[in-house]
Amino acid sequence: MRFVSFDQVTMDDQIWQPRIRLLVNNTLPHAFKNTEVAQRRLRLCAEWLESGGKTEKPEPHRFNTSDLYKVMEGAALMIQSEPNDEIEAMMDRIIQVITRAQSPDGYLYVPHITGSIHKNEMGDRPYSFLIHSHELYNVGHLYEAAVAYAQATGKTELLDVAEKNAAHVRRAIFEGDPNYNNGKPIMQAPGHQEIEIGLLKLYGYTGKDIYLRMAKRFLDIRGVTFVPDGDGVNSAAYAQQHLPVARQTTATGHAVRATYQYAAMAEVDSLRGSDDYSEALGHIWHDIVDRKMHITGGLGAVHGIEGFGPDYVLPNKDTYLETCAAVGNVFFNMRMYLKYRDAKYVDVAEVALLNNCLAGMGEDGTTFFYPNPLEADQRHQPRSGWFGTACCPSNIARLIPQVSGYMYASDQQSVDCVLYGSNSTTVAIDGVSVKLRQTTDYPWSGTINLDVKPTESVTFPLRLRIPTWAGAQLVPGELYSFADPAPQWEVKINGESVQAEAIDGFVSLSREWKAGDNVQLTLPMPVRKNLCVDKVEANRGRFCFSRGPVVYCAEGIDNDGAVQRFFVPEFDSKQVKEEATEKGWPELIVAAKERKLESASSDHPLRLLPYFAWSNRDRSSMQVWFPENETLATPDLTSPDNLRFAAVKASHTFAQDNVDAMRMKHTPKSSADTSIPRWTSWPQTGKEQWVEISLDEPMEIRSVGVYFYDDKGGVQVPMSWEVQVPKGQQWETMRIYNTDQYSVLPDNYNTVHPADKTVADRLRLRLVPQHGQTSVGILSVDIDAASSK
């Protein structure tokens, strides 16, 4: 079973075709510009080789060439479906530089070729630190780009570079090369998996069995010939080296590395017709979908290792979910589908594609997310134009053109409709050319029309995927389920309903097909209430909304403030209102209640948008999982009703903090309370700071209390502080009552009273840090004042 190649499928849908245009017009030019540093390093490497080591060396970097290779792969895939002379000419220029930067023996890694290295990242010689050097990871992406460009243009210069390198890798790693490791085979798998997938791409294009055998050998030596014994990123589990891959049963370590490995395992088994990894893959897949996957298809909840955490630890706000891990989830599950021809794997891939992956790129095509949380406050990290580690933007750039290649699969005896979206293609069945035309507004409508037009009558099974979301749950696994029964789906052929049963997620329509035949699949798309198993603490007492395969969220910008204040005690999908938007997707309006700080809760409509569309306007709060009861909702402390004083400003405010935190009517639990907003002057360490508070009118000040923030690290209670009041154009220290002092106690309001009658319309706090390595912070300011009138 093979996917129908992406260049054989013409998309004209509402999701992927617009993003392909965005890729051409915005993303690729932006990405090529941001990979100029990698291009420069390759050029300097080439010049260094050609000069015999007499020219300038490039700066050390382990993996930014891989970002360039991924962008090149995306460009090649795009060229194949939409030729572009300008981008092709740019590619040719870059390929010439790469060719020149390769060592005569095929080795290709700029740091070790030029001797421009950081030993603790790259080792002191080639292949001496494979656990972290990314030598083989980089060339794996080179192989994928080379195959894509050869397919797109017929040009083989980059393919020649790739095959020359692969021959070198075979010698150095598996056979022994006198110029590497004293001639002994290195026999070590890389710390970051990817070369396995790249080798499989080379095998698929060239048909050379050596590449398939190399991919399998890299898998089979992992966790056997080298097992690290450190901690964190140097632990055996981090790069899945804790056990031989065929004996692994749980998803562990870095999520991107893991999913790339699992994808390679599934593909090697499929290509060889073997079951060497079947038992391991079955256990791992269930471990992910039963215990470790967010409802958006995101993987890797743990910061630091960017990886899998303990079972059922799936936080929403303080989570990671790297975009690349969602891409890896797609790769893994699509290969599992080819291995087993079971639609449940496609269902996981589809949810990851339409939710986490799409969220990774902004609507402008030039801003991106690295982590993808399921909750954020209004000060969340915004989308970025690029990253120092830019794997996510470049991965999205190469994923989008591939999606059309996931629409259909065929073994030339049958056809599977794998994904849905308006498109057309032609497949060969028993030598007969069959044109398929799919018309649908999916994923916004569940009505899919498929016109079948063979050049002559031909009998074959046409299989339609019935997604998991059309049944009892949004996505396979034990974590999530719908709160109510699903409406019945329906299949019609030429307008007549047919009795059909889904087996392994597919309805098989086997008949003699003639030109003009039409199949209509109707998948009802009510808004569904998703529940999570109680073992996931973060989602207890909460549920989330979905419609079809799309997860919805709420943003504060649409809901008059922080969305964490909402709760939904009763939900009826029939009462949900849908409003069309210019973006093409429906906005949902749900009856909800809002919790207030000083009064009873009240009704308030809750507006929802697709999760993938969040954070494309101004920064605001966001939430996916909503409480069913008031106790789990949080009043909007940023609401004007919940703010004291007229205004506040400070000498410096950390980008992820909120200067208005000092105005909010909240009571800290301790000086280390991170459940409420705060103001800090981080990272301005050792620098005196000021905070100016404007009152509503001239007030008689009775007391001023300050509750300091202290994280026992870079932000600590100050060494000293004082209250200042205006005197003309200057500020002067407020004299305090003779038994008061400017205390700096943690976990308390440090309160002072004026010694004299003090009337002012504003106050200033002057704060001096503990020492040169600390900054200051405040959780709350309490001012007791009365009108002077």
N, C-alpha and C positions, 0 to 999 in steps of 0.2 A: 504494500500500500504506500503510495507516494502522494504528497501534496501536488496539486496542479500549480506549476510555477507562477510566481507573482506577476511575471511579465506577460503571462497568458490570460490574466484576469483584468478586465477593465472596470475600474470602480467609478460609480457616479452616485455614491451614497452621501449621507449627511454627516458622517463622522470622519471617515478616513480620506476621502477625496479632498475635502477642504484642507486637511492637515498635510496632504502631499503638496498642495499648492503653497501652503505656508512654509513647508520645508524648502521648496525651491526658491521662493521669494525672500524668505527671512532667515530661516534656521541655518541653512548651509552657508550662505555668505557670512553670517555671524560666527558660525563654528570655525570656518576656515580662518577667519581673522583671529580668533582666539587660540588657534593652534599654530600661529606663526612662530611662537617660541620653540615649539617642537621642530618646525621646519628649519628654523635657524640652527638648532643644535645638529640636525642631520647635515645641513650644508657645511657647518664648521667641521664636522667629523669627516666629510668627504674631502674638504680642502686639507685637513690635517693628514689624511692618508696620502693624498696626491703630492703633498710637499715633503713627505718623509718625516712628518712629525715636527715641522718647523713653524707652522702657523698657529693662530690662536686656538686654544682649546675651548670647547663649549662648557657651560656650567653643569655640574652634576645634577642629574635627575633620573629617577628610576623608571618612570612609566608614562611621561607625557607624550612619548611617541605613540603609545597605544591609543590615546585619545585621537590623535591625528588619523591613525589607521581606521578607527571606527567611523570617523567622519567621512573618510574616503570610501569606506564600504557603503555608507548611506548614500553618498553621491553616486557611486557606481550603480546601486540598485535603482536610484531615481533615473539615471541616464538610460538604463535599459528599458524603462517603461515610458520615459519622456525625454528623448534626446535633447542635449543642451550643449552646443558647441563651446560656449564660454567655460562652462564647468569642466568639460572634457579636456580642453586645452590646459586649464589649471592643473588638473590631475596629471596630465602628461609631464608637466614641468616638475611637479613634486616627485613623481616616479623616477625621473632622471636623477634627482638628488639622492633618493633612497638607494638607487642602484650604485651610485658612486660612493655612498657611505658604507656599503657592505664590504667586509674583509674579503680578500681573495679566496679564503677557504670556506666562505659562506656565513661566518659568524656575523651577527648584526645586533650590536648593543653598544650604543654610543659611549657610555661611561668607561667600559673596559677597553674598547678599541683605542680611545684617546688617553686612557689613564686618568680621566677626570672623575674621581670617585669619592664617595663617603664610605669608608670601609664598614661602618656599622650598619649600612643599608644595602651595600652591594657586594661586600666581600673584597678581598684583596686581589682576586684574580677571577677570570671567567668561571661561572658555574660553581663558585666556592660558597655561595650564600643563597642557594635557590629558594630557601624558605621565605625570603623577603625581597630578592633582587628584581623580580618581575621580568627576568630575561626571557623565559619561555612564554609568559603571559603576553608580552608585547608581540612576539612573533606569531603567536596564535591569532591575534587580531590582524596581523599582516596577512596571514594565509587567507582569512575570510575576505579581506579587502581585495586581494589578488584574484581570487576566484570570481568575485562579483564583477570586477572590472573586465576580466577576460570574457565572462558571459555577456557583459553589456556591449563591449566594443570589438571583441575578437583580438584585442591587443594583449600580448603575453609578456611584456617586459617585466611587469611586477610579478607575474606568475613565475617567471624564471628566477627572480630574486627569492621568492617563497620556496620554490623547489630546491634551489641551491642551499638555502638555509636548512630546510628539512633534512636534506642529505647530511649536512654537517651535524645537526642535532642527533641524527641516528648514530653517526660515528662516535660523537663525543659522549653521549649518554649511554648507549647500549653496547657499542662494540669496542670502543677505545680509540683515542686519537693521540698520537705521540705529542701533539702540541698542547694537550689539555689533560690536567690531572695526572701527569706523569705517564700518560698512555693507558691508564686504567679506566675502564668504563665507569662513568660517574654513577649511574644506576640510582638516580634520585628523582622523584616526582616534584614538580614545582610547588611552591607555597600557594600560588594562586592559579587555580585551574582555568584553562581556556585553550591551551595548545591542543588538547584532546578534540575539542569541537572544530578548531581550525584544521587539524589533520583530517577529520571526517569530511570537511568541505573539500579539501584537496582530493580525497578519495572519490567523492561523488562526482567531481568534475573531470578528473584525469582517468579514473578507473584503475589506478595503480594500487594494488592490494597492499603494498608496503605501508601506505598511510593508515589504512584500517588497522594493520597489525601494530603499528607504532602507537596509535590511540589506545588500543587495548592494553598494550604493554605499560604505558604510562598509568593506566588505571590499576593494573595488577601489581605494580611495585609500590603503589601508595600505601603507607602504613605498614610496609614490610621491610624495605631496605633502609628506611630512615624514619625514625620516630622521635620528634623533638621532646624534650623533657622539661621545658620551662613553664612559665605562667603567662596568662593573658594571651597576647598575640604570638607568644612563643610556645604555647601549649600544644600538645598533640591534637587535641580536638579542634583547635581554631581553624586549621586548614584540613580537617577531616583525615588526619594521619594517625588517629588513635587505634584504628583497626584496619585490616585489609578491607577494601571496599565491598567485597562480596559478603562480608560478615557484619557490616554496619546495619543497624536497625533503627536508629533515631537520627533526626535532623539536629545537627550540633555545629557550633562554631560559626564562622563568618558566613552569612546567608548567601551572598553572591557566589563565593567560591563553592559552597555546597550545591547550589542549584545548577551551576555549570557542570559540576561533576555528575550529578544525578542525570542531567540531560545527556551527557556523553555515555553514561552507562546504558541508558535506555536505547540510544541510537546504535551503539555497538551491538547490543543484543539483537536489535531488529535487523541490522545489516547482515549479521552472521547467522541469523535464524537460530540463535541460541538462547538459553535461559540461565546463563552464568550469573546474572545479577538480579534475576526476577524476584527471588525471595527477599533480598535486601531492599530492592525498590518498592516492593509491596509494603514492607514494614515502615520504610521511611515516608512514603506518600501518606499513609494513614497517620503517622506521627505528626505530620504537618497539618493535614486537614482536620484531624480529630482534636489537636491540642495546641497548635502553634501558629495558626494563621488568622490574621485579622479579617474582618468581613469584607474589606476592600481588596482582598487578595494580596495584601502586604505581608512581607516576611522579615524577620530579624528585628525583634522589639528592643534589643539591648544596645544601649549606647556603648561606646568604647570598643567593643569587638564588632559592632555593626552586625550582630548575629542573633541566633536563636537563644532564648532564655529557657527557664524552667517551664514545665507543662502548665498551661492555662494562665501564665503571666503575660497578659495582653493589655497593657495600659493604653489609654487613649491620648492623653496629653503628653506625658513623658515617655514617648515611644520613639522608635527610630524609623524603621520601614524605608530603607534606602530604595530609591527608584530603580536602581540596577537589580535589586533583589526581586522586585516585581517582574522586571524583564526576564530574569532568570527563571522565575516561576512559570512564565509563559513558555519559555524554551523547554523546560523540563516536562510540563504537562502536554504540550503538543507532541513531543517525542514519545511520551507514554501512550498517547492516543494511537500513534502509528504502530506501536508495539502490540497493543491489546485491542485496538479498534473499539474502544469503549468511550462513550460520549462524556462520562463523568470527568475525564481528564480535560476535555475541551471546556467543560463548564467552569472548572477552576481557572483555566487560562483566560476565558472570556471575562470573568469577573476581575481578574488582575489587569487585563488590558483596558477595560472600560472605566476602571476606577483608579487604582493606584498608578498605573503607567500613564494614563492620560493626565492625571493630576500633576505628573512630574514636569510637564511643559506648559507654560502659560499660553494664553490665547494669542499673544503677539509672536510666539515662536522664538523669542530671544531671551526669555526669562524662565528659570527652572527651579524646581525643588530638589534637594538632595534627600533629606528626611521627609516623610509624609505622615504627620500626626493626624489623629482623628478628633482632636480637640485643640483649640488655641484661644488665647486671650487676645485683646486688641493690640498687644505689643509683640505679637509673634514675629519671628524672623521672616521678612518678606522674601519673595522670589529673588533669585540672583541672576545676573546676566551671565555669569560663569563661575567656576570654582577653581581653587588651587588644585584640588583633585577633581578633575572634570569628567569622570567616567559616566555620570548620569546624563548630562546633556548629549554627549556623543553616542551613548547607548540608545537614547530616544531617537536620535537622528538616523540610526540604522534600523531601528525597529519599525518605524512607521511605514517605510516602503515595503517591508516584508509582509505586512498584514494581509494584503491581497492574496498572498501565497498560502494563506491558511483558510481560504474560503471553501475550497473543494479538495477532495482526495479521491484517487482512483487507482485501481489495480488493472485497468483496461477491461475488466469484466463487470464492474459496478462503479457507482459514483456515490460518494458521501457529500451531502451538503453540511459542511462543518460549522461555518459561521454565516451569519446573515447580514445583508446589506445590499443595496442595489448595485448590480454588476452584471457583466456578461463574460462568457468564456466558451471555449470549444474543447471537448474532450474526445478521445478516440475509444470506442467500445467495439471490440471484436473487429477492428478495422473500419468501423463506420464512424464518420465524423458526426458528433452530436453537439449542437449549439444549445447552451443554457443561458436563459435571460432571467435574472432575479430582479423583481421590482418590489420595493418595500421602503417604509420609513423607519425601519428598525434602527436603533433600539427604542424609538419613541412610539412605534406602533408594532403590534405583534402579528399583523397581517402580512404574509409573505406570499407573493405570486411567483411561480416558476414556470416559464414557458420552455417547453422541450421541443427541439427542432432537429431531428436526425436527417441526414441526407437520404436515408432510406429506412424503412421500418426495421427496428432492432429490439430484441428482448434483453432486458437487464434490470437488476435491482437498483432503483433510485432511493437512497436512504436519506431521510430527513431527521436532523437532530431535534429531539424534544428536550429542551434545557431543563436542568434541575429546578431553575427558578419557576418553571411552569407547573411545578408540583408542590412538594411539602417544605422546601427550603430554598434559599437563594443559591447556596453553593454546597457541594457535597461535603460530607464529614459529620462529626458528632457535635460540633460547636454551636451551630445556628439552625433555627427552625422558624417557620412561619407560625403565627398565633392562630390562624384560621385556615380552613380547607381551601384548596386551590380550585378555581373554576376549570371546567373541562376544555381542553384543546380540541381542535377539529381539523381533519384533513379532507379535502375535496379533490377529485380528479374530473376535469371538464365539467365542473359545477355540481357533481354528484358526491354526496358524503360517502366515505368509505370507512368500514370498520378496520381499525388499525391498533396494534399494540406495540408499545415501545419496548424493545429488547436491547439491553446495554445502551439505552438512551437514544436509540434510533428506531424510527418507523421505516420498514422496508417495503417499498412499492415495486413489486416485481411484475412486469407486464410487457407486452409488445408496445413500444413507444413509436408514435407516428408524428410527423410534422404537424404542428398546431395544437398538440396536447398541452394542457395547462394543469398545474397542481397549485392548490391554495392551502397553505397552512395558517391556521388562526390560533395564536397563542394569546389568550386574554392577559391584559396588563393592568390590573387594579393596583393601587398603592398597597403595599404589604407591610405588615408589622412583623419585624424580625426580633426573635428572642434569642438569648444566649444562655448556655448552660451555667448553672449557679457556681461552678468551680472557677469561673472567671470573675474575680472579685470586682474588677473595674466596671463590669456591666450588670452587676446585681441591681435589681429594681429598675432597670433601664431597657429601652428597646430602640431600634433604629428603623428608618423608613427606606423602602426600596420600591422601584417600579421597573418591571422587567429585570434586566441584568444590572441596572444602574442604582447605586447607593446614593441617597440624598442626604444633605446636611443643611444646616442653617447658618447664615452669616449675620453678624450684628448690623452690618450696613443696610440690610433689608428689614431689620426687626427693631429699630429704635433703641439699640443698645445691646448689652451683653446677652448672648443667647443662653448662657448658663442659668438664667433666671426662669426659664420655661420648664413646665412639666405638663404631661399629657395624661390625666387620670383615666380618660375614656377615649377610645379611638374607634371610629367607624369609617372604613374606606369609602363607603358610599357618600359620606359627607365631605370628602376631600374635594376642594375646588382646584381646577387646573387652568392656568392662564398661559396662553402662547407667548413666546418671547421672540425677539428678533434674532436670537442665537439659534433658534430652531428647536430647543428643548422646552418642555412645559415646566413652568414654575408651579409648585404645589402649595396650597394654602390649607393648613390644618387647624382645627379648633384646639386651643391650648389655654393654659393659665400661666400667669406670671407671679412669681413670689416677690413680695415687697419687703422692705426692711422694717418699716414702722407702721404698716397697715395690713389688712387682710389681702390675700391673693385675689386676683381678678382675671376675668376672661381677656384674652388677647390673641389675635390670629398669629400663627407661626408660619412664616414663609420659608420655603425650602427650595434649594437648587441642587443640581447634580454635584456630588462631591468633587468630581474632576474639575469643576468650574470655579472652585473657591479661590480666593486670593488673587483675583484678576482686576480688582479695583483698589480702593484704599484699604489699608490694613484694618481689620476688625476681628471680633471674636468669631469662632466657628465651633460647631459641635455636631457629632454624628449620633451618639447614643443619648437619648433623652429620658429623664426620670419619669416614672409613673406617679410618684407622689411628691408632695411639697418639700419633704425633709431633705431630699437629695438635690433640690434646686438651690441656687445661690442668688441672693438679691444682687441686682446690678449696682455695685458700689460706685460706678462711674456716672450713674444717672444724676442729673442736676438735683433731684430730690434727696440724694444721698451724699451730697458734697457740702462741706462747711466752707466758710470764708468766700470771698469774691474770686480770688485767684491765687496762684502760687507760682513762683519761678525760682530757678536755681542757677548757680554758676556753671554747673555741668550735670547732665543726667545721662546715665548709661542707656544705650539705645533700646535695650530690652526691659527697662524699668519705666516707671510712670511717675512723673513729678506730682501728679494729682493724687497719688496714694496718700499724701500727707493731709489731704482734705477729706478723705473718705470716712464715713461714719462706721468704721469697723474697730473691733477690739482685738489686738494681737494676742495669740496664745502664748507666745514667747518671743524673744528677740531673734530667734532662728525660724520664725513662722514663714513658710514659703507658700502657704495656702491663700494668702492675700497679696495684693499688689504692694510694691515698695518703691522707694526712691533711693538710689545710691549714686555716688560719684565715680564708681568704677569706670575705667581703669586708671583714673587720675590718682595715683598713690602718692602719699607724702605731701599733698597739696591742700592748703587751706581752702575751705568751701563756704559758700553762703546760700541761704534759702530766704527768699523774701515772700512774706504772706500779706496779701491785700485783704482788708476787711471790707464789709459792705458799706461802712460809714465810720466816722470817728467814734471810737468805742473806749469806754473806761476799762482798762485791762486789770483783771483781778488775779489771774494766774496763767502761766504758760507751762504745759507739760509736754515733754518729748519722749517718745518711745523709740529707742534706737534699734536698728537692724544690725545683727552680728552673726556672720556665718563661720566664725572662728578661723577664717582664712584671710582673703584679701579685703574683706569688708568687716570692720570691727567698730565697737563703740569708740567715740572719739577720746583723745587725751583730754580735751577741754572743749567747752562750748559756752556761749553767752547769748542773751537776748539783747538786741539793739533796737532803739527807737529813733525816729527821724528828728533831727534838729537842724532846721533850715535845709540846706542842700547836703548836709552830712548825716552820719549816723553816730549815735553815742550809746555806750553801754547802759542798759537799764539797771539802776540800783535795786538790789533785791533785799528782802526782809532780813534782819540781822541773824535770824536763826536758820535761814535757808542757805543752800550751797548749790553750785552747779554740779550736781552728781552725774556720774556716767554709769549708772547701774544697768545691767541687762535685765530683761524680763519685767520691766516696770516703766511707768511714766516717771520721768525725772522732772519734778515740778518745782517751779519757783514763783514767788509772789513779789510784786513791786513794793519797794520800801515807801514810795511816795505815790500820790495819785498820778496815774499815768493815762493820758488820753491820746490815742493815735489811730490813724486809719490804715496803718500798715506796720509790720514788725519785720525784723531781720534776725535770723539765727546765724551766728558765726561759729564754724566748727573746725577744729584742728585735729588731724588724724593722729593715731597712736604713734606712728613712726613712718619712715620713708617707704615701707612696703605695704601700707594699708591705705584704704580709702574709707569713706564714711557713708552711713545709710540711715534712713528714718522710715519706720513703718506708719507712724501716726503722730499727729500734733493735736493737742487738746488745748484750746484757749477759752478760758472763762472770761467773758466780757459782757458789759452792759452798755446800752445806748447812752451816750453822753447828753442826750437832749432832755 
